[in-house]
Amino acid sequence: MATALDRDFQTYRTERETAWIDELARWIAVPSVSADPARADDVRACCALVIERLRDLGFETAILETGGHPIAYGRHHAHPGAPTLLIYGHYDVQPADPEALWTTSPFALRVRDGKMYGRGSADDKGQVFMHLAALETHLRVRGRLPVNVTVVVEGEEEIGSPHFDQTLVRERERFAADVAVISDTAFHAAGIPSLTTSVRGLVSWEIAVHGPSGDLHSGYFGGTVANPIEALARLVAQMKDAHGHIVIPGFYEGVRELDRDQRAEIAALPFDAERMARDLGVPALHGEPEYTPLERMWYRPTLECNGIWGGYQGPGTKTIIPAFARAKLTARLVAGQDPHRVRDALIAFVRRMAPPGVRVEVESAGDVPAVATARDHPAVRAAARALEAAFGRAPVMIGTGGSIGPVASFARVFEIPQVLMGFGLPDDAIHAPDERFDLDQFRRGIDALAFFYDELART
């Protein structure tokens, strides 16, 4: 499939690899932790590095203010009438805590055993940089890009992109495109190129159960006053049955069942449930028994209690009936579900099931819908051909259990197709100590992206 000109791309990539890694190291060195207000200047400094890179490529650039952390914007539209590709990524990163568990400094890129170590190396600075390297390859080898390109790199993805929707609406003309590509996902496994065609949505709640006006002596008042912790634990436990089915009325409304071909395709992927359980440190995997683990992870909705607290937490014993208890819950949604209906269904369930003797309050945030892209869309097929050219085998189509807010934003505001063409691996330790990015994925991924721009233009 590769042509002589494609080999020119690969030759250029080989020549530039060391310089590119050195430049990526400059990005990694900036602790652009969007969740930490004390790092606001660092986040802005990293945005400036992305802008600098885009300017070096000859792009028109702008720093777009959002009311939070800024967006790095670049534009290279040299072909009137040609399709416009929007490249999205993020330059903000997760906190490095606990830093003591890192083998080397989280904000100093180190290459070791064929991998680049550092916070953001895979999520998502390294993958954003791959696009800019692929664009550079086209511009330096051919002197032009095959399509019009808009680059949008935000600084708030790791905190839920709270200002992205409103910025997208305000900057609608700047962001207008025919297709978007997002490289913030991973292969199913090493050696198995993958295209993600579904991303789950997200809704969150916080439940507060209030009892007495203050903590009470459990000897004097035990047996006469309802315990908020017990009431909350009962509420949360009643949301699922013993097999992991969510029993909240209306929760599954709109969920689409997988057809026989999809289930067969998933079953053919390499996956070892026992090994995953061992790796995760649990006795066995758990969930709806009529679905396989991969089906549950990618194409079934979930409801999880992420935290629960109340009462005395210190050493020893404090014999009280606590005044309150609280819990945080999130649901991951799949295509067909309405986030607002799911949100309201849980609130109604909690209010209906609240036991007597306590007062219950529920707050909700987030209404990110799930997004699915048709695998036979021309842009997806173009990406598949590019991956096959770079990695030597046709990609598999997979889902992802996570949520990417801007994917839902592009679908909601622009209704454009999106290609989720990520190059991470499952063991990249994103969000964890010793985050890393495989060098071979970095190299071949740059080739694949350069091929993708060509294939998109032909499409």
Buried (B, 14 or more C-beta within 10 A) or exposed (E): EEEEEBEEBBEBBEEBBEEBBEBBBEBBBBBBBBBBEEBBEBBBBBBEBBBEBBEEBBBEBBBBEBEBBBBBBBBBBEBEEBBBBBBBBBBBBBBBEEEEEBEEBBBEBBBEEEBBBBBBBBBBBBBBBBBBBBBBBBBEBBEEBBBBBBBBBBBBBBBBBBBBBEBBEEBEEBBEBBBBBBBBBBBBBEEBBBBBBBBBBBBBBBBBBBBBEEBBEBEEBEEEBBBBBBBBBEBBEEBBEEEBEBEBEBBBEBBEEBEEEBBEBBEEBEBEEEEBBEEEEEEEBEBBEEBBBBBBBBBBBBBEBEEBEBBEEEEEEEEBBBBBBBBBBBBBBBBBBBBEBBBBBBBBBBEEBBBEEBEBBBEBEBBBBBBBBEEEBBBBBBBBBBBBBBBEEEBBBBBBBBBBBBBBBBBBBBEBBBBBBBBBBEEBBBEEBBBBBBBBBBBBBBBBBBBBBBBBBEB
